[in-house]
Amino acid sequence: MGEVLSQAGMQVDVVPMRQVQDLAPYGAAVLGTSIRMEKPLKEAVDFARRHRDALARMPVAVFSTGLFMREDTVENREKTRGFLAPLLELVANPVDVAFFAGKLDHGKLNFLLRFAAKHDKTGAMEEGDWRDWDAIRAWAGGLSARLL
Ligand SMILES: Cc1cc2nc3c(=O)[nH]c(=O)nc-3n(C[C@H](O)[C@H](O)[C@H](O)COP(=O)(O)O)c2cc1C
């Protein structure tokens, strides 16, 4: 996304949210979070709360990654929108909200989660990479005009 927006002529910093102290130098923001246990990351919600006023004064786009979106259905979009609610409630009028499929690497899970993933019979914790880079690039490409 950062590359695509740069190619569109924007000056872009890709930064972990907890490292951002001040949004004053920025004219727009793209906030992303994975979904864990049906919630956005705490880091993302804390960021949106901390910078709520600044975000309200600039164009903001929001995206999530999650495994529900392995299948892009109306039902899974609505579920994912619900998971994102704690973040979306803090962003007044996002220019766009996107739900992408993510990836799961069992090797990166802690012991308990790896155990849960191994014994999960629903397929919800199946290992794999479902990121659709064309869809991600296309979304970023369409965003630039709305962020300017
Ligand atoms: C502990 C855990 C809980 C998860 N819960 C959800 C969930 O509730 N809904 C969903 O769509 N995806 C869920 N996922 C899938 C992640 O959102 C997906 O793997 C994402 O790409 C992970 O990115 P991250 O490793 O940067 O957090 C979960 C993954 C993990 C490891």
The ligand as an SDF file (V2000), in Angstrom:
LIG
                    3D

 31 33  0  0  0  0  0  0  0  0999 V2000
   -5.2420  -15.8340   17.9710 C   0  0  0  0  0  0  0  0  0  0  0  0
   -5.8560  -15.4970   16.6460 C   0  0  0  0  0  0  0  0  0  0  0  0
   -7.1860  -15.1250   16.5910 C   0  0  0  0  0  0  0  0  0  0  0  0
   -7.7760  -14.8040   15.3550 C   0  0  0  0  0  0  0  0  0  0  0  0
   -9.0840  -14.4340   15.3350 N   0  0  0  0  0  0  0  0  0  0  0  0
   -9.6460  -14.1010   14.1360 C   0  0  0  0  0  0  0  0  0  0  0  0
  -11.0130  -13.6970   14.0820 C   0  0  0  0  0  0  0  0  0  0  0  0
  -11.7130  -13.6180   15.0780 O   0  0  0  0  0  0  0  0  0  0  0  0
  -11.5430  -13.3890   12.8640 N   0  0  0  0  0  0  0  0  0  0  0  0
  -10.7950  -13.4410   11.7130 C   0  0  0  0  0  0  0  0  0  0  0  0
  -11.3270  -13.1500   10.6310 O   0  0  0  0  0  0  0  0  0  0  0  0
   -9.4880  -13.8250   11.7470 N   0  0  0  0  0  0  0  0  0  0  0  0
   -8.9170  -14.1470   12.9310 C   0  0  0  0  0  0  0  0  0  0  0  0
   -7.5900  -14.5150   12.9820 N   0  0  0  0  0  0  0  0  0  0  0  0
   -6.8090  -14.5040   11.7550 C   0  0  0  0  0  0  0  0  0  0  0  0
   -5.9180  -13.2820   11.6590 C   0  0  0  0  0  0  0  0  0  0  0  0
   -6.6660  -12.0870   11.5850 O   0  0  0  0  0  0  0  0  0  0  0  0
   -5.0540  -13.3780   10.3950 C   0  0  0  0  0  0  0  0  0  0  0  0
   -4.2990  -14.5490   10.5310 O   0  0  0  0  0  0  0  0  0  0  0  0
   -4.1770  -12.1760   10.2160 C   0  0  0  0  0  0  0  0  0  0  0  0
   -3.6610  -12.1760    8.9090 O   0  0  0  0  0  0  0  0  0  0  0  0
   -3.0620  -12.1950   11.2690 C   0  0  0  0  0  0  0  0  0  0  0  0
   -2.2390  -11.0810   11.1270 O   0  0  0  0  0  0  0  0  0  0  0  0
   -1.2110  -10.7480   12.3310 P   0  0  0  0  0  0  0  0  0  0  0  0
   -0.4020  -11.9990   12.5330 O   0  0  0  0  0  0  0  0  0  0  0  0
   -0.4270   -9.6000   11.7890 O   0  0  0  0  0  0  0  0  0  0  0  0
   -2.0360  -10.4060   13.5390 O   0  0  0  0  0  0  0  0  0  0  0  0
   -7.0000  -14.8520   14.1690 C   0  0  0  0  0  0  0  0  0  0  0  0
   -5.6500  -15.2300   14.2470 C   0  0  0  0  0  0  0  0  0  0  0  0
   -5.0820  -15.5560   15.4640 C   0  0  0  0  0  0  0  0  0  0  0  0
   -3.6350  -15.9560   15.5090 C   0  0  0  0  0  0  0  0  0  0  0  0
  1  2  1  0
  2  3  1  0
  2 30  2  0
  3  4  2  0
  4  5  1  0
  4 28  1  0
  5  6  2  0
  6  7  1  0
  6 13  1  0
  7  8  2  0
  7  9  1  0
  9 10  1  0
 10 11  2  0
 10 12  1  0
 12 13  2  0
 13 14  1  0
 14 15  1  0
 14 28  1  0
 15 16  1  0
 16 17  1  0
 16 18  1  0
 18 19  1  0
 18 20  1  0
 20 21  1  0
 20 22  1  0
 22 23  1  0
 23 24  1  0
 24 25  2  0
 24 26  1  0
 24 27  1  0
 28 29  2  0
 29 30  1  0
 30 31  1  0
M  END
$$$$
